[in-house]
């Protein structure tokens, strides 16, 4: 049986061994399991809440404009595959192999949680190369 310190050191070293995409997915999973979203605790988090505020708080939140977008590569022109890989490497910090794998498993999300302006720039660049890209 390992001590608490050994367990934490083992977990930390395993996390450091993950690549960038795996780390990102891990953070999302951890936030989900803890009930935390990007903007703070989830609605179901414990705390004082009156019955009238429980139902009324959801409608205004849904009416807000979306601020974080995911850029999804739907398909691309096979002749421009190398250019698409290079462009994906330019706006992500992926290595050549990771970017190539990401492009080859289209449709796939190539950038998560970006602002609308940044997402539109990425979409424009990829569309110039003959790729079909959507914002989610």
C-alpha positions in Angstrom: 0.0 0.0 0.0 1.4 3.3 -1.1 1.5 6.4 1.2 -0.5 9.5 0.4 2.6 11.3 -0.8 3.6 8.4 -3.1 0.1 8.3 -4.5 0.1 12.0 -5.3 3.6 11.8 -6.8 2.4 8.8 -9.0 -0.7 10.7 -10.1 1.4 13.8 -10.9 3.9 11.9 -13.0 1.1 10.2 -14.9 -0.5 13.5 -15.7 2.8 14.9 -16.9 3.2 11.9 -19.2 -0.1 12.9 -21.1 0.1 14.7 -24.4 -1.6 18.1 -24.8 -4.9 16.7 -26.1 -5.1 14.1 -23.3 -4.4 16.7 -20.7 -7.2 18.9 -22.1 -9.6 16.0 -22.1 -8.6 15.2 -18.5 -9.2 18.7 -17.3 -12.7 18.6 -18.9 -13.5 15.3 -17.3 -12.2 16.4 -13.9 -14.3 19.6 -14.0 -17.3 17.5 -15.0 -16.8 15.0 -12.2 -16.4 17.9 -9.7 -19.4 19.7 -11.0 -17.4 22.7 -12.1 -17.8 24.4 -15.5 -15.6 27.1 -17.0 -17.4 29.9 -15.2 -17.6 28.5 -11.7 -19.6 25.9 -9.8 -22.4 24.1 -11.5 -26.0 25.0 -10.7 -26.3 21.7 -8.7 -23.6 22.8 -6.3 -24.6 22.9 -2.6 -25.4 26.2 -1.2 -28.3 28.4 -0.1 -30.9 28.6 -2.8 -34.6 29.5 -2.4 -37.2 27.6 -4.5 -38.1 30.7 -6.4 -34.5 31.4 -7.5 -33.9 27.8 -8.5 -36.3 27.9 -11.5 -35.8 31.6 -12.5 -32.0 31.4 -12.8 -31.9 29.1 -15.8 -33.8 31.1 -18.3 -31.6 34.2 -18.3 -28.5 32.1 -18.5 -29.8 30.3 -21.6 -30.6 33.6 -23.3 -27.0 34.9 -23.0 -24.9 35.0 -26.2 -22.4 32.2 -26.6 -18.9 33.4 -25.9 -16.7 30.2 -26.3 -16.7 28.3 -29.5 -15.2 25.1 -30.8 -13.7 24.9 -34.3 -14.6 21.7 -36.0 -12.9 20.4 -39.2 -15.6 18.6 -41.1 -13.7 17.7 -44.3 -10.9 19.0 -46.5 -9.5 18.7 -50.0 -7.1 15.8 -50.1 -4.7 17.8 -52.2 -4.3 20.4 -49.5 -3.9 18.0 -46.6 -0.3 19.1 -45.8 -1.3 22.8 -45.8 -4.2 22.0 -43.5 -1.9 20.1 -41.1 0.6 23.0 -41.1 -2.2 25.5 -40.4 -3.5 23.4 -37.5 0.0 23.2 -36.1 0.2 27.0 -36.3 -2.8 27.7 -34.1 -2.4 24.8 -31.8 0.7 23.6 -30.0 0.5 20.1 -31.5 3.4 18.2 -32.9 3.4 17.0 -36.5 2.1 13.5 -35.6 -0.7 14.8 -33.4 -1.8 17.3 -36.0 -1.7 14.7 -38.7 -3.8 12.3 -36.6 -6.3 15.0 -35.8 -6.7 15.9 -39.5 -7.0 12.2 -40.5 -9.8 11.5 -38.1 -12.1 14.2 -39.4 -14.7 15.3 -38.5 -13.0 16.4 -35.4 -12.7 19.5 -33.1 -9.4 21.2 -33.8 -9.6 24.0 -31.3 -11.9 24.2 -28.2 -13.2 27.1 -26.2 -11.9 30.1 -28.3 -13.5 33.5 -28.7 -15.7 34.2 -31.7 -13.1 36.5 -33.3 -10.3 34.0 -32.9 -12.6 31.2 -34.2 -13.6 33.2 -37.2 -9.9 33.8 -38.1 -9.2 30.1 -37.9 -12.2 29.2 -40.0 -11.2 31.8 -42.6 -7.7 30.4 -42.9 -8.8 26.8 -43.1 -11.5 27.6 -45.7 -8.8 29.3 -47.8 -7.1 26.0 -47.9 -10.2 24.2 -49.1 -11.4 22.8 -45.8 -15.0 22.7 -44.6 -15.1 24.1 -41.1 -18.0 24.8 -38.6 -18.3 26.7 -35.4 -20.0 24.9 -32.5 
